[in-house]
Amino acid sequence: MTATRTPVTTTTWARSRRTRRVAFALLGAAGGLAVVTTVPSSAEARTTAGTCVATSHTTSWKAALTAADQALGRARTDLQHHHYVKATRHLRVMKRQALTANTAATRLIGKPPTDPESDDPPGVTAVLRVSGFDHTLTMALIPLFSDPRGHHVVAPLGKGLNTVVACRDRMLNRVIALKPGARDDYVDGLSDTVPVYAKELTALSTALAGDALTPAGRTALQRAQQVVTATDAAMERVFGGGERSAG
């Protein structure tokens, strides 16, 4: 008697597994498209700039700030003269240099003093100067989203703004995460900066209340607003003493 053999279903199972993988891939792609058209959560907005780590490990934060400032000035001049290709290039340079400055300053947080004649850790000056420049950049970029000339460069504007606010948020949270004794070095300087975040939020709210924004510009500003809101809350809690000074 010949035994009846049960057919092997490996091919069917493998085909089914491939089908499931394709289905999941399509669902993932659909989900990715949905993210583009919706405002991200606060956590998502705070990671807009990825890891906020620059590729350069040699450029100092001072040199990067100078380069970013020059690039911003050139971009604004280009926009005034309707040179949108040049403006785009300079805005990208500004973003890269701002990223480098924030990365370099973040690396100095928690480092001991290197100057034998000074007790100040190198991160204190770096964080104050870089976060101050980040504020300058933020306030300079926000109005450009409502400018008809800015509509031609809204993509690099959005990437630049969100890189600046996200990497600043990361840097300041690194300070906040220090042990109280080490964080004390930053208190005097950062306490004075607490009011600037409310100013940024006012500028963002004003821009978003207008009708001169492109859809992409509005999304970029909404992302920035969520990040700055989180930064403002954290800075007020740790360095504001519960009271916001005037200024």
C-alpha positions in Angstrom: 0.0 0.0 0.0 1.3 3.4 -0.9 1.2 6.0 1.9 -0.6 9.2 1.1 1.8 12.2 1.6 0.6 15.5 2.9 1.5 18.3 0.4 4.0 20.8 1.6 2.6 24.3 1.9 5.9 26.2 2.2 5.4 28.0 -1.0 2.0 29.2 0.0 3.2 30.3 3.4 6.2 32.1 1.9 3.9 33.9 -0.6 1.6 34.8 2.3 4.5 36.2 4.3 5.6 38.3 1.3 2.1 39.5 0.9 2.0 40.6 4.5 5.3 42.4 4.1 4.1 44.3 1.1 0.9 45.2 2.9 2.9 46.5 5.9 5.2 48.5 3.6 2.2 50.1 1.9 0.7 51.0 5.2 4.0 52.5 6.4 4.2 54.5 3.2 0.6 55.8 3.7 1.5 56.7 7.3 4.5 58.6 6.1 2.4 60.6 3.7 0.0 61.4 6.5 2.7 62.8 8.6 3.5 65.4 6.0 0.0 66.8 6.0 -0.5 66.9 9.7 1.0 68.9 12.5 3.4 66.7 14.5 3.1 66.1 18.2 5.4 68.0 20.6 7.8 65.1 20.8 7.9 64.7 17.0 8.4 68.4 16.6 11.3 68.4 19.0 13.2 65.9 16.9 12.6 67.7 13.6 16.3 68.2 13.1 17.2 64.6 13.7 20.0 64.0 16.1 21.2 67.6 15.9 24.8 66.4 15.5 27.0 68.1 13.0 29.5 66.2 10.9 32.3 68.6 11.7 34.2 68.0 14.9 36.9 70.7 14.3 34.9 73.9 13.8 34.6 76.0 16.9 31.3 77.4 18.0 32.7 80.9 17.6 33.7 80.3 14.0 30.4 78.7 13.2 28.4 81.6 14.7 30.3 84.0 12.5 29.7 82.0 9.4 26.0 81.5 10.2 25.6 85.3 10.8 27.2 86.1 7.5 25.1 83.5 5.6 21.9 85.0 7.1 22.9 88.5 6.1 23.6 87.4 2.5 20.4 85.4 2.3 18.4 88.5 3.4 20.2 90.6 0.8 19.5 88.0 -1.9 15.8 88.0 -1.0 15.7 91.8 -1.3 17.0 91.5 -4.8 14.9 88.5 -5.7 17.9 86.2 -6.1 16.1 83.2 -4.8 18.6 80.5 -5.9 21.4 82.4 -4.0 19.2 82.9 -1.0 18.4 79.2 -0.9 22.1 78.4 -0.9 22.9 80.9 1.8 20.0 79.7 4.0 21.4 76.2 3.8 24.8 77.4 4.8 23.2 79.2 7.7 21.5 76.1 8.8 24.6 74.0 8.6 26.7 76.5 10.6 24.0 76.9 13.2 23.9 73.2 13.6 27.7 73.1 14.0 27.6 75.9 16.6 24.9 74.1 18.7 26.8 70.8 18.4 30.1 72.3 19.4 28.5 74.1 22.4 26.6 71.0 23.5 29.8 69.0 23.5 31.3 71.4 26.0 28.5 71.1 28.6 29.8 69.4 31.7 33.5 69.8 30.7 35.8 71.2 33.4 37.6 74.6 33.0 40.5 74.5 30.6 41.9 78.0 31.4 44.0 77.8 34.6 43.2 81.4 35.3 39.4 80.9 35.2 37.0 78.8 37.2 34.3 79.0 34.5 33.5 75.8 32.6 33.8 76.3 28.8 30.2 75.2 28.3 28.8 78.2 30.1 30.0 80.9 27.7 29.3 78.6 24.7 25.8 77.8 25.6 24.9 81.5 26.4 26.4 82.8 23.2 25.0 80.1 21.0 21.5 80.1 22.5 21.5 83.9 22.2 22.3 83.7 18.5 19.7 81.0 18.0 17.2 83.5 19.4 18.5 86.1 16.9 18.1 83.7 14.0 14.6 82.7 15.1 13.4 86.2 15.3 14.9 87.1 11.9 13.5 84.0 10.1 9.9 84.1 11.4 8.8 87.3 9.5 10.2 85.9 6.2 7.5 83.2 6.1 4.9 85.9 5.6 7.0 87.9 3.0 6.0 87.1 -0.6 9.7 86.9 -1.3 10.1 84.3 1.4 7.5 82.1 -0.3 10.1 81.3 -2.9 12.5 79.8 -0.3 10.0 78.4 2.2 11.7 75.0 2.3 15.1 76.1 3.4 13.5 78.7 5.7 11.5 75.9 7.4 14.5 73.6 7.7 16.7 76.4 9.0 14.2 77.5 11.6 13.3 74.1 12.9 17.0 73.0 13.0 17.8 76.1 15.2 15.0 75.7 17.7 15.3 71.9 17.9 19.0 71.9 18.4 18.8 74.7 20.9 16.2 72.7 22.8 18.5 69.7 22.9 21.4 71.8 24.1 19.4 73.4 26.9 18.0 70.1 28.0 21.5 68.8 28.3 22.2 71.7 30.7 19.0 70.9 32.6 20.1 67.3 32.9 23.3 68.2 34.8 23.6 67.5 38.5 22.5 70.6 40.5 26.1 71.5 41.5 27.3 71.5 37.9 24.1 73.3 36.7 24.6 76.2 39.1 27.3 77.6 36.8 24.7 78.2 34.2 22.0 79.8 36.4 22.9 83.4 36.3 23.3 83.6 32.6 20.4 81.4 31.5 18.0 83.0 34.0 18.4 86.2 32.1 17.4 84.5 28.9 14.1 83.1 30.0 12.0 86.0 28.7 13.2 85.6 25.1 11.1 82.4 24.6 7.9 84.3 25.3 8.9 86.8 22.7 9.5 84.0 20.2 6.1 82.5 20.9 4.5 85.9 20.4 6.2 86.3 17.1 5.1 82.8 16.0 1.5 83.4 17.1 1.4 86.7 15.2 2.7 85.1 12.0 0.3 82.1 12.3 -2.6 84.5 12.8 -2.0 86.1 9.5 -3.2 85.0 6.1 0.1 85.5 4.2 1.5 82.0 4.8 1.9 79.2 2.4 0.8 75.7 3.7 4.4 74.6 4.0 5.3 77.8 5.8 2.4 77.4 8.2 3.5 73.8 9.0 7.0 74.9 9.6 5.9 77.6 12.0 3.6 75.2 13.8 6.5 72.8 14.3 8.7 75.6 15.6 5.9 76.8 17.9 5.6 73.4 19.6 9.4 73.2 20.1 9.7 76.7 21.6 6.7 76.1 23.8 8.5 73.0 25.3 11.7 75.0 25.6 9.9 77.9 27.3 8.2 75.6 29.8 11.5 73.8 30.7 13.5 77.0 31.0 10.8 78.7 33.1 10.6 75.7 35.4 14.4 75.4 36.0 15.7 78.9 35.5 12.7 81.2 35.8 12.0 80.8 39.5 8.3 80.8 38.7 8.3 84.4 37.8 9.1 85.9 34.4 11.1 89.1 34.6 10.2 92.0 32.3 12.4 92.7 29.3 
